[in-house]
Structure formats: C-alpha cells, structure tokens
Amino acid sequence: MAARVDKAVRRKINSKCKCSNGKSENILKQSVGLRPILIFVAASLITALLLETFPHTKQFLVKWNVEEYLEYQHQPTPTYALLLNGSKEAHLEHVISVLHKLGYKRVGVNDSWNLLWSHQYPFFKLSLTELGKHQVVNHFPGCGFLTSKVDLSTSRFPFQPQAFRLPEESDAFLKYAQEHPDTLFVQKNNRHRHIKLKEPSEIDLTSNDSFVQEFIHRPFLVDGHKFDIGVYVVITSVNPLRVYIYTGDVMFRYCPVKYYPFDAEDIGKYVVAENFLPPWKIPALEKYYSRFGGNRRTSFEAYVRDQGKDSAQIWTQVEDIIRATVMAKEKDIMRVLQSFRTHNFFDLMRFDLFIDEHLRVFLMEVNMSPNLSSAFVPENSLLFEQVLYSALNLVGIRSISATAGIRYGEESEMLTIDKNLSTDLNQCAAHNCDESCDKEECNLCLQCLNELEYEILQKAYQEHFNRVSMKRILPKPIHELQNFNMTEKTLNKTQRNVWMARWFYKKCQYDATWCT
C-alpha cells in the first residue's frame, strides 16, 4: 500500500514539474526570442574555432604529457641506461619498448640513472658497490654461480642429468660411461650452443671450461616433437631470499623435426635451436592455441590431459627445482655481495627445463640474460613485454603516469604502514611483547623488529602488492614452519630465511591473499 502511495506522489510531482517546465519554456521564448539564442550559439562556435587555431593553446590541452607534468611539478623524469658489452641493441628491443611505455627516459651509462639494464654481467666493467637509494641494477653480483653452465650442471642436483667437469673429472666420466654402456652423452661449455651426441671415445677430455652430460633419451613428446620449457624467474633479495616465478605463461620451444625414428646426426630431432617451432606450428596444439584461445602453457596442459596424464605434477616439480637451485647457490652469492655496500639489485632469469616420458622434470641451465628479442618469432613480443612489465613492477619500476605528482618514497609510505606489517597479535598481547622482546614468542611482533627486519618486511609487502603475474615461491608459507624454534635474536642466513617464512605463514593465517 505504501509503495502505491509513493508512486502516486511521484507521478503527481512529475506532472507538476512538466507543467512548470512547459510554462517556463513559453515564458523564456516570449521574453528572450530566437535571435539572441542564435547569436549566442554563433559566438560559442567562433570562440571554439579561435581556440583551435592557437598552437600554444592546442599544445597545452592535447600534448600535456607525463614528462611535462613532472617538469611542472619540479620532479625529474625517471631514467634508465643500457650496458650492452658488445651485444646488439636489438636483443633488448622489448626492454626499451616497455621502459618507454612506462615513461622512462634513456640516458648514458655515465649519466645519472634510476635503472641500469645490462645484457651481460656488469660488475667487471662498472663500479656499482655504492648505489644511490633510488638506483637499481638488473643483476646480482655473483649471479654467475647460477648461470654458469659448467658450475650448475656439475652441482650434482638429483634433478639434473649426470654431468662431469672436464678435464678434472675425466676419469670419473670414463668410469661412469663404462658402467652405463647404453648411455648417450653430449659435450657442452659456457660459450657455444653447438651440441651433438658423441660416443665417449669422441669426447675431448682435455677441453677446459667444458663438461660432458648424460643425454636423457626418452623424452615426453608433443605430436612426436621433443621440446624444452623456459620459466621466467625474478630474484628480488638475497639474505633473506625472495624469489618469484612468472605465471602468465611459459616459453615452449619445439624441435623442428620429429624425434623418432631417432638419428643422432640430425640435431633438428633433439636440439632446440633458433629455428625452433612455436606451439601454433604443432598440429595437436594449434587447435587449443589458435581456435580456443589458449596460451603456450594452457595449450600444453590440454595436450597432456589428452594423454591421460596430470600436468599439475610438472609445475610442482618446477617450483621445487627453482627453490632448491637458488637456495643452494645463495651462500656463494652472499659471499660476493659482501663487497657491496648497497644491495639494490634484482635478477630476471630463465630456467630451462626438460621433461621425460614419465613427466619427471630436469634442469638443463639457467640464463642470466634470457633472449628478449622477437626477431625470429614476432608473436613472442607480447609474452616478453608481459614478463618485463611484471618484473619491473615487482621491483618498483612502474608507470610514472600512475605515480605522477608523487615524490620518490612517498608511494611506499602510503602503501606500507606499521599496521600492514603487524601479525600474530594475540600472541604478542599474551606475552606482553610491547613491554619486553626477550621472549622467543615475540620475535615476529612489530615492536620487536629491528630496523633491518622492518625494512625487509616492508619491501616484501610492497612486492606482494605490485607482483602483477609474479608468484612468490621463496619464502614459501609452509605449515611445518609453525613450530620452528628460534633461539637466537641475531639472525644468520638460514635463520633469517626461516624467520621470513614464519612471518609469511602468520600473515597467511590472517589474510588468505598471502597464501597465493
């Protein structure tokens, strides 16, 4: 009943408004007349045309770009420099493209820059021991412990094919070859990509800076083609470790010739080179990629399911392999880092992996400067730019159009406050951690964090909210860490990593977004 009354009242009011509007219009027409209205409209059009003809006015209205806005705000345009070390600039075409889209300006290596992007290891060429607060470099000192093919392949990880460093381990290699007469081998070194299967008698055992590696001869095939996968990984911190993987897609490279019947002389059957096939060239994947809109990873997963297998086990192994590899080399990297006063570094790497017929994943190598040129496969340009965009956002290099008017440091202050970092409040209150931090239970309480610990958590928090398509895999918020006993207040390398993981685990209990 009340609803009907309301509708009736509204109709009555509307009808009165219409009547009053009609009367007003008649009065206006009688009092104003048509001629003044036409004069007003003509004047407005003339004014608009005059404004359009003035160049300076048009530039102010249309071409007011981010750089001019920053200059107006008395803020410098963020800059980047490239260190090529003999490499071609085309290798970094998408790095340049993404940084320009973000609003960064290119300067020389010897100028003042906010980001230094080096295609090779930069620390032999430049002195980077003391970086400014707002400077960052795209490699960690000591990252070669991860990316050296010889060092990595002879690390004896259980997820690597058996390998022997030459010439030091030549005797061990010959013994292994004798004990495994059906095993095939390839010889590799840090510099060349020409790989071919050889008999043990054909291996140059005196070659320096090289190694011989077992060949996994029963690979998982897609439509008969052997392939490898490249997973993009970003390391943002060492001691404690913070490691992320790109989840938006995975680089799949397929051999151009089908694997069977196998022929060691035809390297197109088993070696991934620059003439690799993309997924849309593989008939069994083309329908998923082109017709149904899958990406490289999801198209591959659909094919695996077609074979009655579970693709999820692959990615679990991939994450475990990346964790184990980086953690094993952390001590070596830390030793090199001791010579650097500031640690404003990050690393975008690509882990190249291989899958056998039982879906077991093997690590082949880690690329320090993965190929980010789409010269051979133009369709890769979008993938490369998405990876770069996520990686740069993660480490604080974001679009200046989104942060224009915000001075350096102010954004982090707005994003991260004490309240964001506090955790395990019930335990802190139960043990009166605001009065004393001597108890073990107070280690994670906000009041008991020292300056370095606070800074670590602040950076981790900011990375979490700017990760785009990156997934943090270290530290991992695992349940087993809940009962970890920490007895020392001063944290060494291992303790700090566990302490960080405990903090993430506690955050995960209170906020489910920290579990992802």
Secondary structure, DSSP 8 states (H G I E B T S, - for coil): -HHHHHHHHHHHHHHHHHHHHHHHHHHHHHHH-HHHHHHHHHHHHHHHHHHHH-HHHHHHHH---HHHHHHHTT----EEEEE-TT--GGGGHHHHHHHHHTT-EE--TTS--SEEEESS--TTTS--SS--TT-EESS-TTTHHHH-HHHHHTS--TTS--EEEETTTHHHHHHHHHH-TT-EEEEEESS-----EE-GGGS-TT-TTEEEEEE--SB--BTTB-EEEEEEEEEEETTTTEEEEE-S--EEEE-SS-SSS--TT-GGGT---TT-B-GGGSHHHHIIIIIS---HHHHHHHHHHHTT--THHHHHHHHHHHHHHHHHHHHHHHHHHTT-S---B-EEEEEEEEEBTT--EEEEEEESS-----SS-GGGHHHHHHHHHHHHHHTT---HHHHTT--TTHHHHHH--HHHH---HHHHHHTTTTT---SGGGTTSGGG--HHHHHHHHHHHHHHHT-TTEEEEES---GGGGG-----SS--HHHHHHHHHHHHHHHHHH-GGGG-
